Amino acid sequence: MKMCLRITLAALLPLIFALPVLANEIEGPVEAIDRGSRTFKAEGITFHITEETDFDDFDSLEEMKVGHEVEVDFEYRDGKHFALEVEEE
């Protein structure tokens, strides 16, 4: 019985510690851009751009266009989606 419990714990432990590092990610076309509020929409979600947002294939929000296929890594906090990384697909 103890051996079974140890095996189960050993198998689950890496999964438990891996969960917090999983990033939220979506892929899809840019549906709208609001440069004034520094946001864009993809997959029905409005993403906020911050100074920390990393643009892999764009220099900035200003280079994005509606219709670009993007992959967005994001964080959800304070009721908003914040883009951590944006890259063109």
Phi and psi restraints in degrees (range 20) as a CNS / XPLOR table:
assign (resid 1 and name C) (resid 2 and name N)
       (resid 2 and name CA) (resid 2 and name C) 1.0 -64.0 20.0 2
assign (resid 2 and name N) (resid 2 and name CA)
       (resid 2 and name C) (resid 3 and name N) 1.0 -38.0 20.0 2
assign (resid 2 and name C) (resid 3 and name N)
       (resid 3 and name CA) (resid 3 and name C) 1.0 -64.7 20.0 2
assign (resid 3 and name N) (resid 3 and name CA)
       (resid 3 and name C) (resid 4 and name N) 1.0 -40.5 20.0 2
assign (resid 3 and name C) (resid 4 and name N)
       (resid 4 and name CA) (resid 4 and name C) 1.0 -62.8 20.0 2
assign (resid 4 and name N) (resid 4 and name CA)
       (resid 4 and name C) (resid 5 and name N) 1.0 -42.5 20.0 2
assign (resid 4 and name C) (resid 5 and name N)
       (resid 5 and name CA) (resid 5 and name C) 1.0 -63.9 20.0 2
assign (resid 5 and name N) (resid 5 and name CA)
       (resid 5 and name C) (resid 6 and name N) 1.0 -43.0 20.0 2
assign (resid 5 and name C) (resid 6 and name N)
       (resid 6 and name CA) (resid 6 and name C) 1.0 -63.0 20.0 2
assign (resid 6 and name N) (resid 6 and name CA)
       (resid 6 and name C) (resid 7 and name N) 1.0 -42.9 20.0 2
assign (resid 6 and name C) (resid 7 and name N)
       (resid 7 and name CA) (resid 7 and name C) 1.0 -63.4 20.0 2
assign (resid 7 and name N) (resid 7 and name CA)
       (resid 7 and name C) (resid 8 and name N) 1.0 -43.9 20.0 2
assign (resid 7 and name C) (resid 8 and name N)
       (resid 8 and name CA) (resid 8 and name C) 1.0 -62.1 20.0 2
assign (resid 8 and name N) (resid 8 and name CA)
       (resid 8 and name C) (resid 9 and name N) 1.0 -46.4 20.0 2
assign (resid 8 and name C) (resid 9 and name N)
       (resid 9 and name CA) (resid 9 and name C) 1.0 -63.1 20.0 2
assign (resid 9 and name N) (resid 9 and name CA)
       (resid 9 and name C) (resid 10 and name N) 1.0 -40.9 20.0 2
assign (resid 9 and name C) (resid 10 and name N)
       (resid 10 and name CA) (resid 10 and name C) 1.0 -63.5 20.0 2
assign (resid 10 and name N) (resid 10 and name CA)
       (resid 10 and name C) (resid 11 and name N) 1.0 -34.8 20.0 2
assign (resid 10 and name C) (resid 11 and name N)
       (resid 11 and name CA) (resid 11 and name C) 1.0 -75.1 20.0 2
assign (resid 11 and name N) (resid 11 and name CA)
       (resid 11 and name C) (resid 12 and name N) 1.0 -35.6 20.0 2
assign (resid 11 and name C) (resid 12 and name N)
       (resid 12 and name CA) (resid 12 and name C) 1.0 -84.7 20.0 2
assign (resid 12 and name N) (resid 12 and name CA)
       (resid 12 and name C) (resid 13 and name N) 1.0 -26.5 20.0 2
assign (resid 12 and name C) (resid 13 and name N)
       (resid 13 and name CA) (resid 13 and name C) 1.0 -56.0 20.0 2
assign (resid 13 and name N) (resid 13 and name CA)
       (resid 13 and name C) (resid 14 and name N) 1.0 -47.8 20.0 2
assign (resid 13 and name C) (resid 14 and name N)
       (resid 14 and name CA) (resid 14 and name C) 1.0 -61.6 20.0 2
assign (resid 14 and name N) (resid 14 and name CA)
       (resid 14 and name C) (resid 15 and name N) 1.0 -34.9 20.0 2
assign (resid 14 and name C) (resid 15 and name N)
       (resid 15 and name CA) (resid 15 and name C) 1.0 -66.7 20.0 2
assign (resid 15 and name N) (resid 15 and name CA)
       (resid 15 and name C) (resid 16 and name N) 1.0 -40.0 20.0 2
assign (resid 15 and name C) (resid 16 and name N)
       (resid 16 and name CA) (resid 16 and name C) 1.0 -62.6 20.0 2
assign (resid 16 and name N) (resid 16 and name CA)
       (resid 16 and name C) (resid 17 and name N) 1.0 -43.6 20.0 2
assign (resid 16 and name C) (resid 17 and name N)
       (resid 17 and name CA) (resid 17 and name C) 1.0 -76.2 20.0 2
assign (resid 17 and name N) (resid 17 and name CA)
       (resid 17 and name C) (resid 18 and name N) 1.0 -22.0 20.0 2
assign (resid 17 and name C) (resid 18 and name N)
       (resid 18 and name CA) (resid 18 and name C) 1.0 -78.8 20.0 2
assign (resid 18 and name N) (resid 18 and name CA)
       (resid 18 and name C) (resid 19 and name N) 1.0 -26.2 20.0 2
assign (resid 18 and name C) (resid 19 and name N)
       (resid 19 and name CA) (resid 19 and name C) 1.0 -57.0 20.0 2
assign (resid 19 and name N) (resid 19 and name CA)
       (resid 19 and name C) (resid 20 and name N) 1.0 -44.5 20.0 2
assign (resid 19 and name C) (resid 20 and name N)
       (resid 20 and name CA) (resid 20 and name C) 1.0 -64.7 20.0 2
assign (resid 20 and name N) (resid 20 and name CA)
       (resid 20 and name C) (resid 21 and name N) 1.0 -20.8 20.0 2
assign (resid 20 and name C) (resid 21 and name N)
       (resid 21 and name CA) (resid 21 and name C) 1.0 -93.2 20.0 2
assign (resid 21 and name N) (resid 21 and name CA)
       (resid 21 and name C) (resid 22 and name N) 1.0 -2.0 20.0 2
assign (resid 21 and name C) (resid 22 and name N)
       (resid 22 and name CA) (resid 22 and name C) 1.0 -69.5 20.0 2
assign (resid 22 and name N) (resid 22 and name CA)
       (resid 22 and name C) (resid 23 and name N) 1.0 128.3 20.0 2
assign (resid 22 and name C) (resid 23 and name N)
       (resid 23 and name CA) (resid 23 and name C) 1.0 -89.9 20.0 2
assign (resid 23 and name N) (resid 23 and name CA)
       (resid 23 and name C) (resid 24 and name N) 1.0 148.4 20.0 2
assign (resid 23 and name C) (resid 24 and name N)
       (resid 24 and name CA) (resid 24 and name C) 1.0 -80.0 20.0 2
assign (resid 24 and name N) (resid 24 and name CA)
       (resid 24 and name C) (resid 25 and name N) 1.0 135.5 20.0 2
assign (resid 24 and name C) (resid 25 and name N)
       (resid 25 and name CA) (resid 25 and name C) 1.0 -148.1 20.0 2
assign (resid 25 and name N) (resid 25 and name CA)
       (resid 25 and name C) (resid 26 and name N) 1.0 140.1 20.0 2
assign (resid 25 and name C) (resid 26 and name N)
       (resid 26 and name CA) (resid 26 and name C) 1.0 -134.0 20.0 2
assign (resid 26 and name N) (resid 26 and name CA)
       (resid 26 and name C) (resid 27 and name N) 1.0 159.8 20.0 2
assign (resid 26 and name C) (resid 27 and name N)
       (resid 27 and name CA) (resid 27 and name C) 1.0 -132.4 20.0 2
assign (resid 27 and name N) (resid 27 and name CA)
       (resid 27 and name C) (resid 28 and name N) 1.0 139.4 20.0 2
assign (resid 27 and name C) (resid 28 and name N)
       (resid 28 and name CA) (resid 28 and name C) 1.0 167.0 20.0 2
assign (resid 28 and name N) (resid 28 and name CA)
       (resid 28 and name C) (resid 29 and name N) 1.0 177.6 20.0 2
assign (resid 28 and name C) (resid 29 and name N)
       (resid 29 and name CA) (resid 29 and name C) 1.0 -78.1 20.0 2
assign (resid 29 and name N) (resid 29 and name CA)
       (resid 29 and name C) (resid 30 and name N) 1.0 148.2 20.0 2
assign (resid 29 and name C) (resid 30 and name N)
       (resid 30 and name CA) (resid 30 and name C) 1.0 -70.6 20.0 2
assign (resid 30 and name N) (resid 30 and name CA)
       (resid 30 and name C) (resid 31 and name N) 1.0 123.5 20.0 2
assign (resid 30 and name C) (resid 31 and name N)
       (resid 31 and name CA) (resid 31 and name C) 1.0 -95.7 20.0 2
assign (resid 31 and name N) (resid 31 and name CA)
       (resid 31 and name C) (resid 32 and name N) 1.0 -30.2 20.0 2
assign (resid 31 and name C) (resid 32 and name N)
       (resid 32 and name CA) (resid 32 and name C) 1.0 -160.2 20.0 2
assign (resid 32 and name N) (resid 32 and name CA)
       (resid 32 and name C) (resid 33 and name N) 1.0 152.8 20.0 2
assign (resid 32 and name C) (resid 33 and name N)
       (resid 33 and name CA) (resid 33 and name C) 1.0 -134.6 20.0 2
assign (resid 33 and name N) (resid 33 and name CA)
       (resid 33 and name C) (resid 34 and name N) 1.0 132.0 20.0 2
assign (resid 33 and name C) (resid 34 and name N)
       (resid 34 and name CA) (resid 34 and name C) 1.0 -122.6 20.0 2
assign (resid 34 and name N) (resid 34 and name CA)
       (resid 34 and name C) (resid 35 and name N) 1.0 93.4 20.0 2
assign (resid 34 and name C) (resid 35 and name N)
       (resid 35 and name CA) (resid 35 and name C) 1.0 -66.8 20.0 2
assign (resid 35 and name N) (resid 35 and name CA)
       (resid 35 and name C) (resid 36 and name N) 1.0 -29.7 20.0 2
assign (resid 35 and name C) (resid 36 and name N)
       (resid 36 and name CA) (resid 36 and name C) 1.0 -63.7 20.0 2
assign (resid 36 and name N) (resid 36 and name CA)
       (resid 36 and name C) (resid 37 and name N) 1.0 -41.3 20.0 2
assign (resid 36 and name C) (resid 37 and name N)
       (resid 37 and name CA) (resid 37 and name C) 1.0 -96.0 20.0 2
assign (resid 37 and name N) (resid 37 and name CA)
       (resid 37 and name C) (resid 38 and name N) 1.0 2.4 20.0 2
assign (resid 37 and name C) (resid 38 and name N)
       (resid 38 and name CA) (resid 38 and name C) 1.0 57.5 20.0 2
assign (resid 38 and name N) (resid 38 and name CA)
       (resid 38 and name C) (resid 39 and name N) 1.0 49.9 20.0 2
assign (resid 38 and name C) (resid 39 and name N)
       (resid 39 and name CA) (resid 39 and name C) 1.0 -133.7 20.0 2
assign (resid 39 and name N) (resid 39 and name CA)
       (resid 39 and name C) (resid 40 and name N) 1.0 160.3 20.0 2
assign (resid 39 and name C) (resid 40 and name N)
       (resid 40 and name CA) (resid 40 and name C) 1.0 -145.6 20.0 2
assign (resid 40 and name N) (resid 40 and name CA)
       (resid 40 and name C) (resid 41 and name N) 1.0 161.5 20.0 2
assign (resid 40 and name C) (resid 41 and name N)
       (resid 41 and name CA) (resid 41 and name C) 1.0 -120.3 20.0 2
assign (resid 41 and name N) (resid 41 and name CA)
       (resid 41 and name C) (resid 42 and name N) 1.0 134.9 20.0 2
assign (resid 41 and name C) (resid 42 and name N)
       (resid 42 and name CA) (resid 42 and name C) 1.0 -146.8 20.0 2
assign (resid 42 and name N) (resid 42 and name CA)
       (resid 42 and name C) (resid 43 and name N) 1.0 139.0 20.0 2
assign (resid 42 and name C) (resid 43 and name N)
       (resid 43 and name CA) (resid 43 and name C) 1.0 54.4 20.0 2
assign (resid 43 and name N) (resid 43 and name CA)
       (resid 43 and name C) (resid 44 and name N) 1.0 32.4 20.0 2
assign (resid 43 and name C) (resid 44 and name N)
       (resid 44 and name CA) (resid 44 and name C) 1.0 76.9 20.0 2
assign (resid 44 and name N) (resid 44 and name CA)
       (resid 44 and name C) (resid 45 and name N) 1.0 5.6 20.0 2
assign (resid 44 and name C) (resid 45 and name N)
       (resid 45 and name CA) (resid 45 and name C) 1.0 -110.0 20.0 2
assign (resid 45 and name N) (resid 45 and name CA)
       (resid 45 and name C) (resid 46 and name N) 1.0 133.0 20.0 2
assign (resid 45 and name C) (resid 46 and name N)
       (resid 46 and name CA) (resid 46 and name C) 1.0 -88.9 20.0 2
assign (resid 46 and name N) (resid 46 and name CA)
       (resid 46 and name C) (resid 47 and name N) 1.0 123.5 20.0 2
assign (resid 46 and name C) (resid 47 and name N)
       (resid 47 and name CA) (resid 47 and name C) 1.0 -106.9 20.0 2
assign (resid 47 and name N) (resid 47 and name CA)
       (resid 47 and name C) (resid 48 and name N) 1.0 134.7 20.0 2
assign (resid 47 and name C) (resid 48 and name N)
       (resid 48 and name CA) (resid 48 and name C) 1.0 -95.8 20.0 2
assign (resid 48 and name N) (resid 48 and name CA)
       (resid 48 and name C) (resid 49 and name N) 1.0 135.9 20.0 2
assign (resid 48 and name C) (resid 49 and name N)
       (resid 49 and name CA) (resid 49 and name C) 1.0 -96.3 20.0 2
assign (resid 49 and name N) (resid 49 and name CA)
       (resid 49 and name C) (resid 50 and name N) 1.0 136.0 20.0 2
assign (resid 49 and name C) (resid 50 and name N)
       (resid 50 and name CA) (resid 50 and name C) 1.0 -123.3 20.0 2
assign (resid 50 and name N) (resid 50 and name CA)
       (resid 50 and name C) (resid 51 and name N) 1.0 177.4 20.0 2
assign (resid 50 and name C) (resid 51 and name N)
       (resid 51 and name CA) (resid 51 and name C) 1.0 -62.6 20.0 2
assign (resid 51 and name N) (resid 51 and name CA)
       (resid 51 and name C) (resid 52 and name N) 1.0 -24.6 20.0 2
assign (resid 51 and name C) (resid 52 and name N)
       (resid 52 and name CA) (resid 52 and name C) 1.0 -86.7 20.0 2
assign (resid 52 and name N) (resid 52 and name CA)
       (resid 52 and name C) (resid 53 and name N) 1.0 -9.8 20.0 2
assign (resid 52 and name C) (resid 53 and name N)
       (resid 53 and name CA) (resid 53 and name C) 1.0 -62.5 20.0 2
assign (resid 53 and name N) (resid 53 and name CA)
       (resid 53 and name C) (resid 54 and name N) 1.0 128.4 20.0 2
assign (resid 53 and name C) (resid 54 and name N)
       (resid 54 and name CA) (resid 54 and name C) 1.0 -99.6 20.0 2
assign (resid 54 and name N) (resid 54 and name CA)
       (resid 54 and name C) (resid 55 and name N) 1.0 119.6 20.0 2
assign (resid 54 and name C) (resid 55 and name N)
       (resid 55 and name CA) (resid 55 and name C) 1.0 -99.7 20.0 2
assign (resid 55 and name N) (resid 55 and name CA)
       (resid 55 and name C) (resid 56 and name N) 1.0 111.7 20.0 2
assign (resid 55 and name C) (resid 56 and name N)
       (resid 56 and name CA) (resid 56 and name C) 1.0 -74.5 20.0 2
assign (resid 56 and name N) (resid 56 and name CA)
       (resid 56 and name C) (resid 57 and name N) 1.0 -46.7 20.0 2
assign (resid 56 and name C) (resid 57 and name N)
       (resid 57 and name CA) (resid 57 and name C) 1.0 -109.2 20.0 2
assign (resid 57 and name N) (resid 57 and name CA)
       (resid 57 and name C) (resid 58 and name N) 1.0 -1.3 20.0 2
assign (resid 57 and name C) (resid 58 and name N)
       (resid 58 and name CA) (resid 58 and name C) 1.0 -123.3 20.0 2
assign (resid 58 and name N) (resid 58 and name CA)
       (resid 58 and name C) (resid 59 and name N) 1.0 152.8 20.0 2
assign (resid 58 and name C) (resid 59 and name N)
       (resid 59 and name CA) (resid 59 and name C) 1.0 -81.1 20.0 2
assign (resid 59 and name N) (resid 59 and name CA)
       (resid 59 and name C) (resid 60 and name N) 1.0 -26.6 20.0 2
assign (resid 59 and name C) (resid 60 and name N)
       (resid 60 and name CA) (resid 60 and name C) 1.0 -167.4 20.0 2
assign (resid 60 and name N) (resid 60 and name CA)
       (resid 60 and name C) (resid 61 and name N) 1.0 177.7 20.0 2
assign (resid 60 and name C) (resid 61 and name N)
       (resid 61 and name CA) (resid 61 and name C) 1.0 -59.8 20.0 2
assign (resid 61 and name N) (resid 61 and name CA)
       (resid 61 and name C) (resid 62 and name N) 1.0 -32.2 20.0 2
assign (resid 61 and name C) (resid 62 and name N)
       (resid 62 and name CA) (resid 62 and name C) 1.0 -62.9 20.0 2
assign (resid 62 and name N) (resid 62 and name CA)
       (resid 62 and name C) (resid 63 and name N) 1.0 -25.3 20.0 2
assign (resid 62 and name C) (resid 63 and name N)
       (resid 63 and name CA) (resid 63 and name C) 1.0 -83.9 20.0 2
assign (resid 63 and name N) (resid 63 and name CA)
       (resid 63 and name C) (resid 64 and name N) 1.0 -16.5 20.0 2
assign (resid 63 and name C) (resid 64 and name N)
       (resid 64 and name CA) (resid 64 and name C) 1.0 -70.8 20.0 2
assign (resid 64 and name N) (resid 64 and name CA)
       (resid 64 and name C) (resid 65 and name N) 1.0 149.6 20.0 2
assign (resid 64 and name C) (resid 65 and name N)
       (resid 65 and name CA) (resid 65 and name C) 1.0 -133.1 20.0 2
assign (resid 65 and name N) (resid 65 and name CA)
       (resid 65 and name C) (resid 66 and name N) 1.0 150.0 20.0 2
assign (resid 65 and name C) (resid 66 and name N)
       (resid 66 and name CA) (resid 66 and name C) 1.0 -58.8 20.0 2
assign (resid 66 and name N) (resid 66 and name CA)
       (resid 66 and name C) (resid 67 and name N) 1.0 134.0 20.0 2
assign (resid 66 and name C) (resid 67 and name N)
       (resid 67 and name CA) (resid 67 and name C) 1.0 101.8 20.0 2
assign (resid 67 and name N) (resid 67 and name CA)
       (resid 67 and name C) (resid 68 and name N) 1.0 -21.4 20.0 2
assign (resid 67 and name C) (resid 68 and name N)
       (resid 68 and name CA) (resid 68 and name C) 1.0 -57.3 20.0 2
assign (resid 68 and name N) (resid 68 and name CA)
       (resid 68 and name C) (resid 69 and name N) 1.0 135.1 20.0 2
assign (resid 68 and name C) (resid 69 and name N)
       (resid 69 and name CA) (resid 69 and name C) 1.0 -83.4 20.0 2
assign (resid 69 and name N) (resid 69 and name CA)
       (resid 69 and name C) (resid 70 and name N) 1.0 124.9 20.0 2
assign (resid 69 and name C) (resid 70 and name N)
       (resid 70 and name CA) (resid 70 and name C) 1.0 -130.1 20.0 2
assign (resid 70 and name N) (resid 70 and name CA)
       (resid 70 and name C) (resid 71 and name N) 1.0 157.3 20.0 2
assign (resid 70 and name C) (resid 71 and name N)
       (resid 71 and name CA) (resid 71 and name C) 1.0 -114.6 20.0 2
assign (resid 71 and name N) (resid 71 and name CA)
       (resid 71 and name C) (resid 72 and name N) 1.0 128.5 20.0 2
assign (resid 71 and name C) (resid 72 and name N)
       (resid 72 and name CA) (resid 72 and name C) 1.0 -122.1 20.0 2
assign (resid 72 and name N) (resid 72 and name CA)
       (resid 72 and name C) (resid 73 and name N) 1.0 121.3 20.0 2
assign (resid 72 and name C) (resid 73 and name N)
       (resid 73 and name CA) (resid 73 and name C) 1.0 -93.6 20.0 2
assign (resid 73 and name N) (resid 73 and name CA)
       (resid 73 and name C) (resid 74 and name N) 1.0 130.8 20.0 2
assign (resid 73 and name C) (resid 74 and name N)
       (resid 74 and name CA) (resid 74 and name C) 1.0 -143.2 20.0 2
assign (resid 74 and name N) (resid 74 and name CA)
       (resid 74 and name C) (resid 75 and name N) 1.0 166.7 20.0 2
assign (resid 74 and name C) (resid 75 and name N)
       (resid 75 and name CA) (resid 75 and name C) 1.0 -126.4 20.0 2
assign (resid 75 and name N) (resid 75 and name CA)
       (resid 75 and name C) (resid 76 and name N) 1.0 137.1 20.0 2
assign (resid 75 and name C) (resid 76 and name N)
       (resid 76 and name CA) (resid 76 and name C) 1.0 -105.1 20.0 2
assign (resid 76 and name N) (resid 76 and name CA)
       (resid 76 and name C) (resid 77 and name N) 1.0 118.0 20.0 2
assign (resid 76 and name C) (resid 77 and name N)
       (resid 77 and name CA) (resid 77 and name C) 1.0 -152.1 20.0 2
assign (resid 77 and name N) (resid 77 and name CA)
       (resid 77 and name C) (resid 78 and name N) 1.0 150.3 20.0 2
assign (resid 77 and name C) (resid 78 and name N)
       (resid 78 and name CA) (resid 78 and name C) 1.0 53.4 20.0 2
assign (resid 78 and name N) (resid 78 and name CA)
       (resid 78 and name C) (resid 79 and name N) 1.0 33.3 20.0 2
assign (resid 78 and name C) (resid 79 and name N)
       (resid 79 and name CA) (resid 79 and name C) 1.0 75.4 20.0 2
assign (resid 79 and name N) (resid 79 and name CA)
       (resid 79 and name C) (resid 80 and name N) 1.0 13.8 20.0 2
assign (resid 79 and name C) (resid 80 and name N)
       (resid 80 and name CA) (resid 80 and name C) 1.0 -132.3 20.0 2
assign (resid 80 and name N) (resid 80 and name CA)
       (resid 80 and name C) (resid 81 and name N) 1.0 156.6 20.0 2
assign (resid 80 and name C) (resid 81 and name N)
       (resid 81 and name CA) (resid 81 and name C) 1.0 -99.9 20.0 2
assign (resid 81 and name N) (resid 81 and name CA)
       (resid 81 and name C) (resid 82 and name N) 1.0 119.9 20.0 2
assign (resid 81 and name C) (resid 82 and name N)
       (resid 82 and name CA) (resid 82 and name C) 1.0 -108.2 20.0 2
assign (resid 82 and name N) (resid 82 and name CA)
       (resid 82 and name C) (resid 83 and name N) 1.0 122.6 20.0 2
assign (resid 82 and name C) (resid 83 and name N)
       (resid 83 and name CA) (resid 83 and name C) 1.0 -71.7 20.0 2
assign (resid 83 and name N) (resid 83 and name CA)
       (resid 83 and name C) (resid 84 and name N) 1.0 122.8 20.0 2
assign (resid 83 and name C) (resid 84 and name N)
       (resid 84 and name CA) (resid 84 and name C) 1.0 -91.4 20.0 2
assign (resid 84 and name N) (resid 84 and name CA)
       (resid 84 and name C) (resid 85 and name N) 1.0 -40.7 20.0 2
assign (resid 84 and name C) (resid 85 and name N)
       (resid 85 and name CA) (resid 85 and name C) 1.0 -146.0 20.0 2
assign (resid 85 and name N) (resid 85 and name CA)
       (resid 85 and name C) (resid 86 and name N) 1.0 136.3 20.0 2
assign (resid 85 and name C) (resid 86 and name N)
       (resid 86 and name CA) (resid 86 and name C) 1.0 -128.1 20.0 2
assign (resid 86 and name N) (resid 86 and name CA)
       (resid 86 and name C) (resid 87 and name N) 1.0 125.2 20.0 2
assign (resid 86 and name C) (resid 87 and name N)
       (resid 87 and name CA) (resid 87 and name C) 1.0 -135.7 20.0 2
assign (resid 87 and name N) (resid 87 and name CA)
       (resid 87 and name C) (resid 88 and name N) 1.0 148.6 20.0 2
assign (resid 87 and name C) (resid 88 and name N)
       (resid 88 and name CA) (resid 88 and name C) 1.0 -77.6 20.0 2
assign (resid 88 and name N) (resid 88 and name CA)
       (resid 88 and name C) (resid 89 and name N) 1.0 138.5 20.0 2
